[in-house]
Amino acid sequence: EEQEEDVLRELRLFLRNLTERLMVDRRFKAFTKPVDIEEVPDYLMVIQKPMDLSTLLYNIDEHKYVTVDEFLSDADLIWQNALEYNPDRDPADRHIRHRACALKDTMRVIIRDELDKDFQRICEEIRESR
Ligand SMILES: Cc1noc(C)c1-c1cc(NS(=O)(=O)c2ccccc2)cc(C(=O)O)c1
């Protein structure tokens, strides 16, 4: 009902703000849009579920996420894919893995510090009720 829509509207505002703050962080530029298959031709042979920050924003606007955990399932793909596709010891792989780890930690610290636990629980109750 209306109160539930108010809660989900507030969740979308929080998730948009989080995602936009990650998009403007220079460390995360490579994660702002889909990996370019022209630049990285074998990418889809290695990575089954590509994800990037612009796709997260699109999904938020499409009301795909009812809980923070559903958002994190997609958001975690960004850094998990980067670790999987760039596993080698060479400096280029190490550099993108370092940024992937920073993305993972930054996301979780913002959520822990800024998302009310009771609010998260209300979102989960809405998900369970549907
Ligand atoms: C992400 C990712 N996962 O595997 C790899 C490899 C990358 C990745 C891909 C690219 N080139 S790209 O054309 O696909 C692109 C440029 C700008 C924003 C988003 C993608 C650049 C870099 C980089 O470190 O600059 C990294």
The ligand as an SDF file (V2000), in Angstrom:
LIG
                    3D

 26 28  0  0  0  0  0  0  0  0999 V2000
   36.3820   -3.1290  -15.6190 C   0  0  0  0  0  0  0  0  0  0  0  0
   37.2190   -4.1670  -16.3050 C   0  0  0  0  0  0  0  0  0  0  0  0
   37.1440   -5.4680  -16.0170 N   0  0  0  0  0  0  0  0  0  0  0  0
   38.0420   -6.1260  -16.7870 O   0  0  0  0  0  0  0  0  0  0  0  0
   38.6630   -5.2130  -17.5490 C   0  0  0  0  0  0  0  0  0  0  0  0
   39.7360   -5.5670  -18.5150 C   0  0  0  0  0  0  0  0  0  0  0  0
   38.1710   -3.9740  -17.2710 C   0  0  0  0  0  0  0  0  0  0  0  0
   38.5930   -2.7160  -17.8650 C   0  0  0  0  0  0  0  0  0  0  0  0
   38.1570   -2.3640  -19.1330 C   0  0  0  0  0  0  0  0  0  0  0  0
   38.6180   -1.1420  -19.6750 C   0  0  0  0  0  0  0  0  0  0  0  0
   38.3040   -0.7210  -20.9410 N   0  0  0  0  0  0  0  0  0  0  0  0
   36.7710   -0.4240  -21.4130 S   0  0  0  0  0  0  0  0  0  0  0  0
   36.8100    0.1620  -22.7010 O   0  0  0  0  0  0  0  0  0  0  0  0
   36.0140   -1.6600  -21.2770 O   0  0  0  0  0  0  0  0  0  0  0  0
   36.1650    0.7400  -20.2970 C   0  0  0  0  0  0  0  0  0  0  0  0
   36.6740    2.0330  -20.3120 C   0  0  0  0  0  0  0  0  0  0  0  0
   36.1370    2.9830  -19.4310 C   0  0  0  0  0  0  0  0  0  0  0  0
   35.1090    2.6410  -18.5740 C   0  0  0  0  0  0  0  0  0  0  0  0
   34.6250    1.3260  -18.5770 C   0  0  0  0  0  0  0  0  0  0  0  0
   35.1590    0.3710  -19.4310 C   0  0  0  0  0  0  0  0  0  0  0  0
   39.4390   -0.2930  -18.9670 C   0  0  0  0  0  0  0  0  0  0  0  0
   39.8400   -0.6840  -17.7040 C   0  0  0  0  0  0  0  0  0  0  0  0
   40.7370    0.2210  -16.9400 C   0  0  0  0  0  0  0  0  0  0  0  0
   41.2830   -0.2420  -15.9160 O   0  0  0  0  0  0  0  0  0  0  0  0
   40.8760    1.3840  -17.3550 O   0  0  0  0  0  0  0  0  0  0  0  0
   39.4330   -1.8910  -17.1320 C   0  0  0  0  0  0  0  0  0  0  0  0
  1  2  1  0
  2  3  2  0
  2  7  1  0
  3  4  1  0
  4  5  1  0
  5  6  1  0
  5  7  2  0
  7  8  1  0
  8  9  1  0
  8 26  2  0
  9 10  2  0
 10 11  1  0
 10 21  1  0
 11 12  1  0
 12 13  2  0
 12 14  2  0
 12 15  1  0
 15 16  1  0
 15 20  2  0
 16 17  2  0
 17 18  1  0
 18 19  2  0
 19 20  1  0
 21 22  2  0
 22 23  1  0
 22 26  1  0
 23 24  2  0
 23 25  1  0
M  END
$$$$
